[in-house]
Amino acid sequence: MSDLQKKEREKNMQRLSKKLFFLISPYPSYRKFIEEHDSRLSIHPKYLFVKLLVSFLTLLVNNILIVEFIEPACRETNLSFVALIFKLVPLTFYINMTLYYMVMDNVIAALAEVTRVRNRMFYLDWWNARTVS
């Protein structure tokens, strides 16, 4: 492969990666905000540790629920199908809600922190505001 072909291929890959990024995460670019807050965009290890710890604890709680409550309920042969459903619905609802919380609040925030997504800090000033003005 010649140097010209390599450079052309590299340019095409850069264009493709930019397009894929905006397909996966369709954030508008806030250039003024990024210029003003660029110093705060480094990785925050404590925040990342807390998000990963909470994700681990959520998985641990879900594992305990499955092992202690769902598996024994499924092994009881004297329960009818309707009784089994009524016994499992609250547990599976709780597991689904905690997994949703883990993915949407912790995993995505940790990935944004690791990849240094610039928009992760966009609402920071507004969220921590003490007054409306």
NORVENDA-V751588 format. One line per field, one symbol per residue. psi: psi as a letter, one per 40 degrees, with the letter a starting at -180 (. if undefined). burial: b if it has 9 or more other C-alpha atoms within 8 Angstrom, else e. A space follows every 10 residues. Layout:
psi->???
burial->???
//
This chain:
psi->hidddddddd dddddddddd deddgghihg ddddddfdde eihhdddddd dddddddddd dddddddddd ddddeheehi dddddddddd dddddddddd dddddddddd ddddefhdee ededdddeid id.
burial->eeeeebeeee eeeeeeeeee bbeeeeeeee eeebeeeeee beeeeeebee bbebbeebbe ebebbbbebb bbbeeeeeee eeebeebbee beeebeebbb bbbbbbbbbb ebbeebeeeb eeeeeeeeee eee
//
